[in-house]
Each structure stands twice: as structure tokens, then as C-alpha cells.
Amino acid sequence: MFSNLSKRWAQRTLSKGFYSTTTGAAKSSKLTQRLIAGGVAAAGITASTLLYADSLTAEAMTAAEHGLHAPAHAWSHNGPFETFDHASIRRGYQVYREVCAACHSLDRVAWRTLVGVSHTNEEVRVMAEEFEYDDEPDEQGNPKKRPGKLSDYIPGPYPNEQAARAANQGALPPDLSLIVKARHGACDYIFSLLTGYPDDPPAGVALPPGSNYNPYFPGGSIAMARVLFDDMVEYEDGTPATTSQMAKDVTTFLNWCAEPEHDERKRLGLKTVIILSSLYFLSIWVKKFKWAGIKNRKFVFNPPKPRK
């Protein structure tokens, strides 16, 4: 009898000790989890505070550092169903060729892309043949030149970057192929930049040597001088060549260079919306037609009659 009591007492003592050990481990585990969660929360709050302070610093920067925000203009191709003004693209190419091509390139635009957009096949062929391109060497290995073809890309004014910088006091004129998509504000920024040169910089503004003031350019100091003046270009269609008209046309042309698929994309988008809308309403009708009988069915339970 006493032996049985001693065994039971020993078992209870061991079970209590195991329970207390397990409880202590659980408590330490919960404490560790709480410490980790608190550390993560503190790190998150610190990071959020730093990001918020940085955003306030960015907002506090002046317009002179980032450039004035370009006002929005009513471009004829901005609407969801609007396409490019192809007459404006043709005039814009003329402005680029006679004014902008002296410094800026269009490395990503091929002659063939102009066909059917702003010029005829023969007109583009004649323009391409005005330039010479490298051809395969002759039998002696001497380099040869050939007239341009429709498959060639519009050549730039400089052979390399070093020559471009040397001709522009160290500044590199950007390629204009994607300039509209590469700048915040797109067409509005390009138009405002071309027409935003004041006669004199504001009082107190000091410009580096060889630079010009333009409030729409970040920092206000730009190496490019004003290039568009009234009647600088004589349009083929007789359109008055005012500064704003030339800026509008060349901006439209550069927008087309950046998005030559613009018109086709909108046409395909409209077709897609029409087809998908038709399929959507058709699917609603089919669903209602197929499920009307199923949803309105009623099941009646007829229990079996008890046998007599």
C-alpha cells in the first residue's frame, strides 16, 4: 500500500516539474516573438518616418530646380478616338530638317516609316538619296559609299558623341526619336520648352557661360538657345510659320516618331472594345437563357407511402 502511494507521489512530482518546465519554455518563446515583432514594428515606423520626411523635402524644392510645370494644351490627337494630324506631321518634319537637324538626330526613325504618313514613296526616296551611307568595301577592301535607301535610318548631324560635344561646348544634344516619351509632360513640355525663352533672364539669375535661360528646363539653364522665330520656315502648304505654329508642328512630328503605332493602336483598341462588349452582352444572354430553367426549378419530396 505504501509503495503504491509513493509511486503515485513520484509520478505527480515528475509531471508537475515537466509542466513547469514546458510553461517556462512557452513563456520565453512568447517573449522572444514579442521582441521580434516590436523590433520589426519599430523598423517599419522609422522607415516610414524617413520616407515621409524625404517626400516633404522633395516637395519643398523650388520650381527653378525642377522647371516650371508645362501647361496642358489641346492636342488634336489626345482624344481616345483622335488620330495624328498628318499635315502637321509633314510640316513638323520640315521644321526638323531645316532647324533641328543641325544638332539633333533621329537614330530610331527609318525613311520608310515616313511613306504614307507624311510623304509619298517617291518623295521619301529622293530625300534618302540626298545622303550617303557606308557600303560594302570593294575588292581591294576600300570603303565605298552609296545613296540612301528607304530601309536606311535618318542620319545624324555628327559621326559620334565626341564630335557632338566638341561642336556644342561640351553639351550633348539628345536624340529626338523618343524625346516625347522620355520627358514628363510629353508634348506639353516640348512645346513649352521651345516657346518659353524670355528676352532676358529674371533679375538675380546668374547663368554659366554659353547657357541660356528657360524656366521650363530643370535648373533654368540650358545650352540650347532659342531656335524658332516667326517666318523662319516657309511652309509648302502656305501655313503661316509663327513660332507657336512651328513648335506645334515639330512637337506633333516628334510625338509621331516616338509612337508611330499611335493611330493603329487606337483603331485596334476601338475594335477590341466593340467585339468584347458584344461578347459580354451575348454571354449575359446565354447565361440567363441557360440558367433560367435551372434556377427556377423546384424539387418536391414525395416520401414513400407506408406499406399496409
Secondary structure, 3 states (H helix, E strand, C coil): CHHHHHHHHHHHHHHHHHHHHHHHHHHHHHHHHHHHHHHHHHHHHHHHHHHHHHHHHHHCCCHHHHCCCCCCCCCCCCCCCCCCCHHHHHHHHHHHHHCHHHCCCCCCCEHHHHECCCECHHHHHHHHHCCEEEECCCCCCCCEEEECCCCCECCCCCCCHHHHHHHCCCCCCCCCCCHHHHCCCHHHHHHHHHHCCCCCCCCCCCCCCCCEECCCCCCCEECCCCCCCCCCCCCCCCCCCCHHHHHHHHHHHHHHHHCCCHHHHHHHHHHHHHHHHHHHHHHHHHHHHHHHHHHCCCCCCCCCCCCC
